[in-house]
Amino acid sequence: MAELHIHTAGEAGLFVNSYIWETETGTVLIDTGLLVSDIAALKERLARIARPLRAVFVTHAHPDHFNGVHDVVGDTGVPVYATGEVTAAIREIADAKRAQWAPVYGDEWPPVTAYPTAELTHGQALTFDELTLTVHTVGKAESHADSLFTVTVPGRPPAVFVGDLAFHGTHPYTADGHSGAWLAALDRVAAEVPAGAVLYPGHGAPGDVTMLDAQRRYLTRYREEVARLAAGATTLTEDALAELEKLMTGFLPDAPLTWMIGLGANAVAAELNGVR
């Protein structure tokens, strides 16, 4: 029987989850972490399992999910799977993300980006021993290109790896400015999730389909408050940003990553005003 291992980064690494499926003949990895230290810890986890890595899957085009590909795969030739849309978006944004965040993280930012090597199409399924993984293309949502993976194992409920379509118990990243498309994607995905499925988010603990509803409520409230505070402008003042953080912290109390609240505010204001 396949076994699932969850590897969660620390706060500096945004609490991002990497998922390791252990099968009879090897391991399959979903998402790879952000920072050098977190990626090293993930590699150690894989080494302890002591089964050959057979495949890596990337859910979407954000560095906390693809930054570890180079160090994890190395020169082994292990295939790195993503949808064509996710692959194209990673290639488009990787250099800009490095320019933005490497000065912040210093030596913790991986020096090399490795890209997916095998493109998947919507509905394509791959089998690894008793594990079957099916890809679902989502499009623009939390990132410029999102996807999710449904994994089925005989005798177990379906497992849906939703990437960052839903942040479970943390404040989300909204700075790509696709919050309207994200809301639409949540509606589509919620209607397609198999009955009884367990959802595994990119950030936060596993849960059920209600985490999609919770994400929808958060985004709806966030958009309403940004629209009110921006008052027709495409940026928020410092006072407005402070008020937004206070309001959303109250909406999701005790949740980590509060700095995300202000990070995406101007992108969403621009989106709501038709600039994006």
Secondary structure, DSSP 8 states (H G I E B T S, - for coil): --EEEEEE--TTTTTBEEEEEE-SS-EEEE---SSHHHHHHHHHHHHHHTS-EEEEE--BS-HHHHTTHHHHHTTS---EEEEHHHHHHHHHHHHHHHHHHHHHHGGGS-S-----SEEE-TT-EEEETTEEEEEEEEESSSSSSEEEEEEE-TTS--EEEEEEEEEESS----TTS-HHHHHHHHHHHHHHS-TT-EEEEEEE--B-THHHHHHHHHHHHHHHHHHHHHTT-SS--HHHHHHHHHHHHHHSTT-S-THHHHHTHHHHHHHHTT--
